[in-house]
Amino acid sequence: MTDLKCPHCARDFVRRIAKFGLAEILLSLFYIYPFKCQLCGHRFRAFRRGVRYFRIEEDRREYDRMEVKFPVRFGGESVSGVGTLLNISMAGCSFATSVQLGIGMIVKLELLIAGEVSPVTVEAAIVRNIYQGSAGVEFLRWQAGERERLQLFVRGLLIGRGAKLEPLVSRPESLISR
């Protein structure tokens, strides 16, 4: 959606997200849909005449995850270790590790995104899922300025892949059979 820009930061890295509440369901009848900026996190609605979106059940995320591969260090009250980041977004990441983590654990992360640059530090992240040697975490709290550093990195990833952020199937109204 290169013609749609975030009204908060004026960037075109936006993603259509799920409707929330009766108002957004009704607004979608008039082609007004919710979107979220992949960089600044601003949620907004936009008029998309002639386009109908169909929900894909398996994709409930509001941010795109980009595949990456770089080291991560983590630590919590009773655990610490290292791993390899598998994917990342502005809201969270997944990483492979041999350390046993539990769902609900709070950990501090250091994302080693470049060799010479200091790591991006996430002060608190909660483990949301565990799957065969990997953990998925949601970012909760940042050290000062660290979110902006991650934003710059994620923006580079988005630019590198062409900013194709349409998670839900969209079809012009004329193609939908009634």
Residue frames as a rotation matrix with the C-alpha (Angstrom) as fourth column:
MET 1
0.578 0.816 0.000 0.00
0.816 -0.578 0.000 0.00
0.000 0.000 -1.000 0.00
THR 2
-0.449 -0.893 0.030 2.48
0.893 -0.449 0.016 2.59
-0.001 0.034 0.999 -1.11
ASP 3
-0.383 0.336 0.860 -0.16
0.254 -0.857 0.448 5.32
0.888 0.390 0.243 -1.46
LEU 4
0.760 0.648 -0.048 -1.23
0.180 -0.140 0.974 5.12
0.624 -0.749 -0.223 2.20
LYS 5
-0.367 -0.915 0.170 0.94
0.135 -0.233 -0.963 6.94
0.920 -0.331 0.208 4.75
CYS 6
-0.148 0.210 -0.966 0.87
0.978 0.174 -0.112 7.15
0.145 -0.962 -0.231 8.53
PRO 7
0.568 0.413 0.712 -0.73
0.368 -0.901 0.229 10.48
0.736 0.131 -0.664 9.56
HIS 8
0.947 -0.225 -0.230 1.59
0.168 -0.264 0.950 10.63
-0.275 -0.938 -0.212 12.59
CYS 9
0.143 -0.987 -0.071 5.05
0.114 -0.055 0.992 10.07
-0.983 -0.150 0.105 11.06
ALA 10
0.526 0.211 -0.824 4.24
-0.688 -0.463 -0.558 10.39
-0.499 0.861 -0.099 7.31
ARG 11
-0.671 -0.741 -0.020 5.92
-0.634 0.559 0.535 7.08
-0.385 0.372 -0.845 6.42
ASP 12
0.068 0.740 -0.669 4.35
-0.956 0.239 0.167 4.52
0.284 0.629 0.724 4.12
PHE 13
-0.785 -0.356 -0.506 5.11
-0.199 0.920 -0.338 1.43
0.586 -0.164 -0.793 6.23
VAL 14
-0.351 0.764 0.541 1.53
-0.909 -0.139 -0.393 0.76
-0.225 -0.630 0.744 7.27
ARG 15
-0.958 0.080 -0.275 -0.31
0.015 0.974 0.228 -2.50
0.286 0.214 -0.934 7.69
ARG 16
-0.042 0.997 0.063 -4.01
-0.618 -0.075 0.782 -3.28
0.785 -0.006 0.620 7.69
ILE 17
-0.957 -0.256 0.138 -4.97
-0.256 0.515 -0.818 -4.68
0.138 -0.818 -0.558 11.10
ALA 18
-0.583 0.762 -0.281 -8.01
0.727 0.644 0.238 -6.44
0.362 -0.065 -0.930 12.53
LYS 19
-0.146 0.661 0.736 -11.16
-0.182 -0.749 0.637 -4.48
0.972 -0.040 0.230 13.25
PHE 20
-0.847 -0.120 -0.518 -11.82
0.477 0.259 -0.840 -3.82
0.235 -0.958 -0.162 16.93
GLY 21
-0.678 0.638 -0.366 -15.33
0.116 -0.400 -0.909 -3.24
-0.726 -0.659 0.197 18.15
LEU 22
0.112 0.884 0.454 -18.71
0.778 0.206 -0.594 -2.64
-0.618 0.419 -0.665 16.58
ALA 23
0.564 0.093 -0.821 -17.81
-0.200 -0.949 -0.245 0.83
-0.802 0.302 -0.516 15.31
GLU 24
-0.419 -0.806 -0.418 -14.95
-0.665 -0.041 0.745 -0.48
-0.618 0.591 -0.519 13.13
ILE 25
-0.642 0.290 0.710 -17.11
0.500 0.860 0.101 -3.33
-0.581 0.420 -0.697 11.85
LEU 26
0.468 0.883 -0.041 -19.77
0.602 -0.353 -0.716 -0.84
-0.647 0.310 -0.697 10.78
LEU 27
0.350 -0.414 -0.840 -17.20
-0.495 -0.843 0.209 1.57
-0.795 0.343 -0.501 9.32
SER 28
-0.684 -0.663 0.305 -15.80
-0.125 0.518 0.846 -1.24
-0.719 0.541 -0.437 7.17
LEU 29
0.060 0.790 0.611 -19.16
0.774 0.349 -0.528 -1.40
-0.630 0.505 -0.590 5.38
PHE 30
0.955 0.235 -0.183 -18.25
0.107 -0.843 -0.526 2.07
-0.278 0.483 -0.830 4.09
TYR 31
0.640 -0.752 0.156 -14.67
0.512 0.267 -0.817 1.06
0.573 0.602 0.556 3.17
ILE 32
0.379 -0.538 0.753 -13.07
-0.723 -0.680 -0.123 2.65
0.578 -0.497 -0.647 6.26
TYR 33
0.712 -0.208 -0.671 -10.50
0.315 0.948 0.040 0.24
0.628 -0.240 0.740 7.72
PRO 34
0.893 -0.441 0.092 -8.02
-0.272 -0.365 0.890 0.27
-0.359 -0.820 -0.446 10.61
PHE 35
0.602 -0.795 -0.074 -4.28
0.216 0.252 -0.943 0.44
0.769 0.552 0.323 9.92
LYS 36
0.888 -0.413 -0.200 -1.15
0.138 -0.175 0.975 0.56
-0.438 -0.894 -0.098 12.06
CYS 37
0.642 -0.749 -0.166 2.22
-0.664 -0.434 -0.609 2.12
0.383 0.501 -0.776 11.29
GLN 38
0.778 -0.397 -0.486 4.99
0.407 0.909 -0.092 -0.47
0.478 -0.126 0.869 11.46
LEU 39
-0.254 -0.950 0.182 7.47
0.474 -0.287 -0.832 2.11
0.843 -0.125 0.523 12.74
CYS 40
-0.736 -0.063 0.674 5.80
-0.412 -0.748 -0.520 4.53
0.537 -0.660 0.525 15.15
GLY 41
-0.880 0.388 -0.274 2.91
0.475 0.734 -0.485 2.23
0.013 -0.557 -0.830 16.15
HIS 42
-0.721 0.643 -0.257 0.21
-0.524 -0.750 -0.405 4.81
-0.453 -0.157 0.877 15.43
ARG 43
-0.626 0.634 0.455 -3.21
0.690 0.721 -0.056 3.21
-0.363 0.279 -0.889 14.86
PHE 44
-0.620 0.426 -0.659 -5.52
-0.470 -0.874 -0.123 5.01
-0.628 0.233 0.742 12.46
ARG 45
0.106 0.715 0.691 -8.42
0.510 0.558 -0.655 4.48
-0.854 0.422 -0.305 10.07
ALA 46
-0.709 -0.334 -0.621 -8.42
-0.344 -0.605 0.718 5.21
-0.616 0.723 0.314 6.36
PHE 47
0.460 0.876 -0.148 -10.93
-0.454 0.088 -0.887 5.22
-0.764 0.475 0.437 3.53
ARG 48
-0.730 -0.670 0.137 -10.09
-0.276 0.471 0.838 2.55
-0.626 0.573 -0.529 0.90
ARG 49
0.146 0.905 -0.399 -12.81
-0.768 -0.150 -0.623 2.82
-0.624 0.397 0.673 -1.73
GLY 50
0.544 0.237 -0.805 -13.56
-0.788 0.475 -0.392 -0.33
0.290 0.847 0.445 -3.68
VAL 51
-0.448 -0.758 -0.473 -11.36
-0.439 0.648 -0.622 -2.60
0.778 -0.071 -0.624 -1.56
ARG 52
0.745 0.614 0.259 -12.66
-0.567 0.380 0.730 -5.37
0.350 -0.692 0.632 0.70
TYR 53
-0.423 -0.897 0.129 -10.36
-0.803 0.306 -0.512 -7.06
0.420 -0.320 -0.849 3.19
PHE 54
0.678 0.569 -0.465 -10.80
-0.308 0.795 0.522 -10.63
0.667 -0.211 0.715 4.31
ARG 55
0.406 -0.497 0.767 -9.34
-0.899 -0.064 0.434 -11.78
-0.167 -0.865 -0.473 7.59
ILE 56
0.145 -0.464 -0.874 -6.72
-0.244 0.839 -0.486 -14.50
0.959 0.284 0.008 7.60
GLU 57
0.901 0.434 0.018 -7.16
-0.120 0.208 0.971 -16.27
0.418 -0.877 0.239 10.94
GLU 58
0.580 -0.705 -0.409 -3.57
0.803 0.579 0.140 -17.37
0.138 -0.410 0.902 11.49
ASP 59
-0.481 -0.772 0.416 -2.21
0.676 -0.628 -0.385 -13.81
0.559 0.097 0.824 11.29
ARG 60
0.612 0.726 -0.313 -3.31
0.745 -0.396 0.537 -11.82
0.266 -0.562 -0.783 14.35
ARG 61
-0.228 -0.795 -0.561 -0.19
0.882 -0.413 0.226 -9.68
-0.411 -0.444 0.796 14.67
GLU 62
0.830 0.476 -0.290 -0.40
0.354 -0.852 -0.386 -5.94
-0.430 0.218 -0.876 14.24
TYR 63
0.340 -0.800 -0.495 3.25
-0.769 -0.540 0.343 -5.70
-0.542 0.264 -0.798 13.15
ASP 64
0.838 -0.190 -0.511 5.05
-0.285 0.647 -0.708 -7.59
0.465 0.739 0.488 10.41
ARG 65
0.604 -0.722 0.337 7.87
-0.137 0.322 0.937 -9.81
-0.785 -0.612 0.096 11.56
MET 66
0.675 -0.489 -0.553 11.01
-0.679 -0.120 -0.724 -9.67
0.288 0.864 -0.413 9.43
GLU 67
0.905 -0.401 -0.142 13.36
0.421 0.894 0.157 -12.62
0.064 -0.202 0.977 9.26
VAL 68
0.533 -0.806 0.260 16.80
-0.751 -0.591 -0.294 -11.85
0.390 -0.039 -0.920 10.65
LYS 69
0.778 -0.362 -0.514 19.72
0.486 0.865 0.126 -13.76
0.399 -0.348 0.848 12.04
PHE 70
-0.077 -0.840 0.537 21.91
-0.230 -0.509 -0.829 -12.14
0.970 -0.187 -0.154 14.65
PRO 71
-0.582 -0.259 -0.771 22.89
0.558 0.563 -0.610 -12.77
0.592 -0.785 -0.183 18.30
VAL 72
0.312 0.656 0.687 20.78
-0.353 -0.591 0.725 -11.89
0.882 -0.469 0.047 21.30
ARG 73
-0.823 -0.448 -0.348 21.63
0.198 0.347 -0.917 -11.93
0.532 -0.824 -0.197 25.02
PHE 74
0.184 0.925 0.332 18.93
-0.283 -0.274 0.919 -12.23
0.941 -0.263 0.211 27.64
GLY 75
-0.826 -0.393 -0.405 18.56
0.265 0.363 -0.893 -12.46
0.498 -0.845 -0.196 31.38
GLY 76
0.233 0.917 0.323 15.90
-0.213 -0.276 0.937 -12.54
0.949 -0.287 0.131 34.03
GLU 77
0.532 0.042 0.846 15.48
-0.836 -0.134 0.533 -13.29
0.136 -0.990 -0.036 37.73
SER 78
0.413 -0.303 0.859 16.55
-0.403 0.785 0.470 -16.91
-0.817 -0.540 0.202 37.52
VAL 79
0.531 -0.162 0.832 17.82
0.680 0.667 -0.304 -17.32
-0.506 0.727 0.465 33.97
SER 80
0.380 -0.398 -0.835 20.34
-0.586 -0.802 0.116 -15.89
-0.716 0.446 -0.538 31.53
GLY 81
0.110 -0.351 0.930 21.70
0.539 0.807 0.241 -16.97
-0.835 0.474 0.278 28.20
VAL 82
-0.549 -0.300 -0.780 22.34
-0.520 -0.609 0.600 -16.28
-0.655 0.734 0.178 24.56
GLY 83
0.143 0.615 0.776 20.52
0.452 0.657 -0.604 -17.12
-0.880 0.437 -0.184 21.39
THR 84
-0.910 -0.339 0.239 20.01
0.346 -0.304 0.888 -16.29
-0.228 0.890 0.394 17.75
LEU 85
-0.300 0.820 -0.486 17.28
-0.389 -0.571 -0.723 -13.88
-0.871 -0.028 0.491 16.73
LEU 86
-0.563 0.184 0.806 14.99
0.649 0.702 0.293 -15.46
-0.512 0.688 -0.515 14.12
ASN 87
-0.156 0.524 0.837 12.55
0.737 -0.502 0.452 -12.62
0.657 0.688 -0.308 13.43
ILE 88
-0.691 -0.141 -0.709 11.79
0.616 -0.627 -0.476 -9.17
-0.378 -0.766 0.520 14.76
SER 89
0.084 0.678 0.730 9.16
0.704 -0.559 0.438 -6.43
0.705 0.477 -0.524 14.70
MET 90
-0.446 -0.201 0.872 8.56
-0.297 -0.886 -0.356 -3.26
0.844 -0.418 0.335 16.70
ALA 91
0.424 0.726 0.541 6.40
-0.789 0.003 0.615 -5.26
0.445 -0.688 0.574 19.13
GLY 92
0.617 -0.186 0.765 8.51
-0.476 0.686 0.551 -8.35
-0.627 -0.704 0.335 19.73
CYS 93
-0.048 -0.683 -0.729 10.79
-0.960 0.233 -0.154 -11.04
0.275 0.693 -0.667 18.40
SER 94
0.978 0.173 0.113 11.51
-0.196 0.952 0.235 -14.76
-0.067 -0.252 0.965 18.33
PHE 95
0.117 -0.987 -0.114 14.87
-0.958 -0.082 -0.275 -16.29
0.262 0.141 -0.955 19.07
ALA 96
0.643 -0.043 -0.765 16.41
0.015 0.999 -0.043 -19.75
0.766 0.016 0.643 19.20
THR 97
-0.065 -0.672 0.737 18.10
-0.921 -0.245 -0.304 -20.76
0.385 -0.699 -0.603 22.46
SER 98
-0.278 -0.090 -0.956 19.03
0.100 0.987 -0.123 -23.87
0.955 -0.130 -0.266 24.38
VAL 99
-0.986 -0.059 0.155 18.08
-0.136 -0.250 -0.959 -22.21
0.096 -0.966 0.239 27.69
GLN 100
-0.424 0.879 -0.220 14.74
0.840 0.472 0.268 -23.30
0.339 -0.071 -0.938 29.19
LEU 101
-0.946 0.249 0.207 12.38
-0.290 -0.935 -0.202 -20.33
0.144 -0.251 0.957 29.37
GLY 102
-0.606 0.793 -0.063 8.82
0.738 0.531 -0.416 -20.37
-0.296 -0.299 -0.907 30.66
ILE 103
-0.202 0.643 0.739 5.73
0.589 -0.523 0.616 -18.62
0.783 0.560 -0.272 29.40
GLY 104
0.821 0.571 0.023 5.17
0.373 -0.565 0.736 -15.44
0.433 -0.596 -0.677 31.40
MET 105
0.180 -0.842 -0.508 8.83
0.911 -0.051 0.408 -14.92
-0.370 -0.537 0.759 32.32
ILE 106
0.995 0.005 -0.104 10.10
-0.025 -0.959 -0.282 -11.35
-0.101 0.283 -0.954 32.15
VAL 107
0.285 -0.943 0.174 13.55
0.886 0.328 0.328 -11.00
-0.366 0.061 0.929 30.56
LYS 108
0.489 -0.314 -0.814 15.89
-0.343 -0.927 0.151 -8.20
-0.802 0.205 -0.561 29.58
LEU 109
0.684 -0.203 0.701 17.16
0.665 0.569 -0.485 -8.44
-0.300 0.797 0.524 25.99
GLU 110
0.064 -0.681 -0.730 20.24
-0.355 -0.699 0.621 -7.12
-0.933 0.219 -0.286 24.26
LEU 111
0.842 0.297 0.451 19.85
0.323 0.392 -0.861 -7.26
-0.433 0.871 0.234 20.49
LEU 112
-0.090 -0.974 -0.207 23.30
0.084 -0.214 0.973 -7.36
-0.992 0.071 0.101 18.87
ILE 113
0.769 0.619 0.159 22.20
0.217 -0.019 -0.976 -5.96
-0.601 0.785 -0.149 15.50
ALA 114
0.817 -0.575 0.050 25.66
-0.117 -0.251 -0.961 -4.87
0.565 0.779 -0.273 14.34
GLY 115
0.394 -0.741 -0.544 29.20
0.761 0.595 -0.259 -5.80
0.516 -0.312 0.798 15.31
GLU 116
-0.609 -0.774 0.173 30.59
0.590 -0.587 -0.554 -2.34
0.530 -0.235 0.814 16.12
VAL 117
-0.291 0.607 0.740 27.38
-0.417 -0.776 0.473 -0.74
0.861 -0.171 0.478 17.42
SER 118
-0.894 0.020 0.447 26.23
-0.428 0.250 -0.868 -1.11
-0.129 -0.968 -0.215 21.02
PRO 119
-0.797 0.603 -0.035 23.31
0.567 0.766 0.303 -3.54
0.210 0.221 -0.952 21.42
VAL 120
-0.351 0.810 0.470 19.71
-0.482 -0.587 0.651 -2.34
0.803 0.002 0.596 21.39
THR 121
-0.985 -0.072 -0.156 18.42
0.100 0.494 -0.864 -2.96
0.139 -0.866 -0.480 24.92
VAL 122
-0.005 0.999 0.038 14.87
-0.201 -0.038 0.979 -3.96
0.980 -0.003 0.201 25.72
GLU 123
-0.559 -0.267 0.785 14.48
-0.754 -0.229 -0.615 -3.41
0.344 -0.936 -0.073 29.45
ALA 124
-0.505 0.458 0.731 11.56
-0.360 0.658 -0.661 -5.85
-0.784 -0.597 -0.167 29.82
ALA 125
-0.403 0.430 -0.808 10.04
-0.803 0.257 0.538 -8.42
0.439 0.866 0.241 27.48
ILE 126
-0.005 0.488 0.873 7.53
-0.755 0.571 -0.323 -11.11
-0.656 -0.661 0.365 28.37
VAL 127
-0.955 -0.295 -0.022 7.83
-0.252 0.773 0.582 -14.65
-0.155 0.561 -0.813 27.00
ARG 128
-0.125 0.976 -0.179 4.56
-0.939 -0.175 -0.295 -15.29
-0.319 0.131 0.939 25.15
ASN 129
0.901 0.424 -0.089 5.29
-0.430 0.854 -0.294 -18.69
-0.048 0.303 0.952 23.58
ILE 130
-0.190 -0.911 0.367 7.82
-0.709 0.386 0.590 -21.50
-0.679 -0.148 -0.719 23.53
TYR 131
0.878 0.472 -0.085 8.30
-0.395 0.611 -0.686 -23.86
-0.272 0.636 0.722 20.60
GLN 132
0.850 -0.490 0.195 11.03
0.525 0.820 -0.229 -26.47
-0.048 0.297 0.954 20.11
GLY 133
-0.022 -0.985 -0.172 14.08
0.966 -0.066 0.251 -24.53
-0.259 -0.161 0.953 21.22
SER 134
-0.689 -0.179 0.702 12.77
0.417 -0.891 0.181 -21.07
0.593 0.418 0.688 20.45
ALA 135
-0.317 0.559 -0.766 10.92
0.808 -0.263 -0.527 -18.39
-0.496 -0.786 -0.369 22.37
GLY 136
-0.188 0.346 0.919 8.61
0.634 -0.672 0.382 -15.61
0.750 0.655 -0.093 21.24
VAL 137
-0.440 -0.033 -0.897 8.62
0.827 -0.403 -0.391 -12.44
-0.349 -0.915 0.205 23.33
GLU 138
0.503 0.600 0.622 6.63
0.692 -0.711 0.126 -9.22
0.518 0.367 -0.773 23.40
PHE 139
-0.627 -0.752 0.203 8.52
0.518 -0.597 -0.613 -6.01
0.583 -0.279 0.763 24.18
LEU 140
0.371 0.780 -0.504 7.16
0.899 -0.164 0.407 -4.23
0.235 -0.604 -0.761 27.27
ARG 141
0.915 -0.105 -0.389 9.63
0.103 -0.872 0.478 -1.54
-0.390 -0.477 -0.788 28.37
TRP 142
0.563 -0.706 0.429 12.62
0.602 -0.004 -0.798 0.18
0.566 0.708 0.423 26.75
GLN 143
-0.102 -0.664 -0.741 15.67
0.808 -0.490 0.328 2.05
-0.580 -0.565 0.586 27.97
ALA 144
0.472 0.297 -0.830 15.69
-0.034 -0.935 -0.353 5.71
-0.881 0.195 -0.431 26.89
GLY 145
0.096 -0.390 -0.916 16.28
-0.872 -0.477 0.112 6.07
-0.480 0.787 -0.386 23.13
GLU 146
-0.715 -0.458 0.529 16.42
-0.234 0.869 0.435 2.34
-0.659 0.187 -0.728 22.45
ARG 147
0.183 0.851 0.492 13.01
0.451 0.372 -0.811 2.09
-0.873 0.370 -0.316 20.76
GLU 148
0.737 0.049 -0.674 14.11
-0.446 -0.714 -0.540 4.74
-0.508 0.698 -0.504 18.27
ARG 149
-0.361 -0.921 -0.148 17.30
-0.807 0.229 0.544 2.78
-0.467 0.315 -0.826 17.53
LEU 150
-0.557 0.235 0.797 15.23
0.289 0.954 -0.079 -0.34
-0.779 0.187 -0.599 16.83
GLN 151
0.561 0.801 -0.209 12.89
0.140 -0.341 -0.930 1.78
-0.816 0.492 -0.304 14.68
LEU 152
0.269 -0.553 -0.789 15.81
-0.867 -0.496 0.052 2.79
-0.420 0.669 -0.613 12.47
PHE 153
-0.757 -0.572 0.317 16.91
-0.424 0.798 0.428 -0.83
-0.498 0.190 -0.846 12.12
VAL 154
-0.224 0.772 0.595 13.38
0.486 0.618 -0.618 -2.08
-0.845 0.151 -0.513 11.33
ARG 155
0.605 0.422 -0.675 12.91
-0.295 -0.669 -0.682 0.74
-0.740 0.612 -0.281 8.82
GLY 156
-0.276 -0.806 -0.524 16.03
-0.893 0.013 0.451 -0.45
-0.356 0.592 -0.723 7.02
LEU 157
-0.795 0.052 0.604 14.63
0.098 0.994 0.043 -3.98
-0.598 0.093 -0.796 6.91
LEU 158
0.224 0.971 0.077 11.29
0.374 -0.013 -0.927 -2.74
-0.900 0.237 -0.366 5.57
ILE 159
0.440 -0.141 -0.887 12.95
-0.698 -0.674 -0.240 -0.62
-0.564 0.725 -0.395 2.90
GLY 160
-0.596 -0.803 -0.031 15.14
-0.681 0.484 0.550 -3.57
-0.426 0.349 -0.835 1.95
ARG 161
-0.744 0.348 0.570 12.18
0.410 0.912 -0.022 -5.82
-0.527 0.217 -0.822 1.28
GLY 162
-0.859 0.322 0.398 10.12
0.270 -0.377 0.886 -3.24
0.436 0.868 0.237 -0.57
ALA 163
-0.862 0.492 0.120 7.56
-0.397 -0.509 -0.764 -2.48
-0.315 -0.706 0.634 2.16
LYS 164
-0.420 0.756 -0.502 5.00
-0.349 0.376 0.858 -5.03
0.838 0.536 0.106 0.98
LEU 165
-0.978 -0.024 0.209 2.91
-0.211 0.125 -0.970 -5.09
-0.003 -0.992 -0.127 4.13
GLU 166
-0.179 0.978 -0.108 -0.51
-0.910 -0.123 0.395 -6.32
0.373 0.169 0.912 3.11
PRO 167
-0.873 -0.259 0.413 -1.29
-0.438 0.788 -0.433 -9.14
-0.213 -0.559 -0.801 5.59
LEU 168
-0.175 0.908 0.382 -4.93
0.040 0.394 -0.918 -9.54
-0.984 -0.145 -0.105 4.68
VAL 169
-0.611 0.011 0.791 -6.20
0.759 0.292 0.582 -10.49
-0.224 0.956 -0.187 1.27
SER 170
-0.207 0.568 -0.797 -7.66
-0.139 -0.823 -0.550 -7.50
-0.968 -0.003 0.249 -0.52
ARG 171
-0.581 0.119 0.805 -9.64
0.785 0.343 0.516 -7.55
-0.215 0.932 -0.293 -3.72
PRO 172
-0.942 0.331 -0.059 -11.30
-0.332 -0.894 0.301 -4.76
0.047 0.303 0.952 -5.64
GLU 173
-0.378 0.886 0.270 -15.04
-0.434 0.088 -0.897 -4.77
-0.818 -0.456 0.351 -5.03
SER 174
0.211 0.496 -0.842 -15.69
-0.969 -0.008 -0.247 -5.56
-0.130 0.868 0.479 -8.67
LEU 175
-0.464 -0.476 -0.747 -13.98
-0.601 0.788 -0.129 -8.96
0.651 0.390 -0.652 -8.29
ILE 176
-0.901 0.159 0.403 -16.04
-0.286 0.482 -0.828 -10.11
-0.326 -0.862 -0.388 -5.32
SER 177
-0.631 0.735 -0.247 -18.97
0.067 0.370 0.927 -12.33
0.772 0.569 -0.283 -6.23
ARG 178
-0.687 0.455 0.567 -22.09
-0.726 -0.411 -0.551 -11.64
-0.018 -0.790 0.612 -4.26
